[in-house]
Amino acid sequence: LGLLGEEREQKGRIVEQESFMEQESFPRAIRVQRFDRGAGEWVKTELAGSAEGDACNGSAQEPELEQAMTQGGAGDEATAGALREVRVLTFNIMKERVDLEARMRALLQLLRDRAPHVVAFQEMQTAHARLILGDENVRDRFWVSTFDGQERGFKTMLLSAVRPVRCWLDSAVRRPFVTMEMDLPLTLAAAETSSGAAAGEEEEEVRRVRLSVSCVHLTSGNNAGVRVQQLHYVHNTAVHSQSHWQLVCGDYNVHHGSSEGAACEGDGFTDLWLLGGRTGAHSLKRAEAWTRFGPDRYRLDRVCSRAASAPCANERERSGGGKKKVGAESGAEVGAESGAEVGAESGAE
């Protein structure tokens, strides 16, 4: 009852947040923060480049692999050598403050146990962020997006063990979402790269892959049509980024078997839950779904992946073409189906 009462109190602020998001100009670059041990505080940094992207891959403005592996500081163990997998954890932390400290302790222990490279949080509040940013493991390991542009309402936040190249805030039908781009040194089987390998050889190659990760929290309730619009907007934004590989993760609030559930895999994206033999809602454990009214289960948290090499804005302008969707089978063949495995971890609310 206490939770329901607080939810009703939040309702007016949520409406206010959506109105606020509608009035802002998006996308907009936002700062990231890194803990400075010498200063004993989190320091906010503006990254080079904008959300629109001023340069294409390979330009002088884009960091080379060696730079990406050294710029992060001592805490960036993910860039100490090439990665064979990328671990992603998404979690709706519940905006209410009931048992807040105990919940955040359990969540921070989860981060230590699973050691994800990327973390996506939804329903973040200032009180939640204070506890998370006070953790020594978070201070040592992660670059963290700021709340720039999300001063009202509950927020989305991204944490990256690799120094991001760009970070920006956007709005999908009045719902804010944060996106980070980062350069990862990935170990790929030669068969997954353009160079290939001679017959009988098992060669590997290290490639610098630009990954973009978007943290979303789609509208809840009986608003399937709105969620489909939000998904298409987020997908279209990812498709036309500079990255080779895009992940969209967070609280989708969708019903597994509905048309909006199918939209999760639209625009060339793959629902990573369905890889490895999982076949849908019936494979969910109780702690992995929100159960309502009989046997129906709603898999709210998702991680969806797309591998592509989409042209950036000035390439499209030179070619004279409009926005062209690039399928997962084209461009740089890097993603869930390549030698770089993706570990998708979904947190029950």
Disulfide bonds with the S-S distance in Angstrom:
Cys56-Cys312 2.19
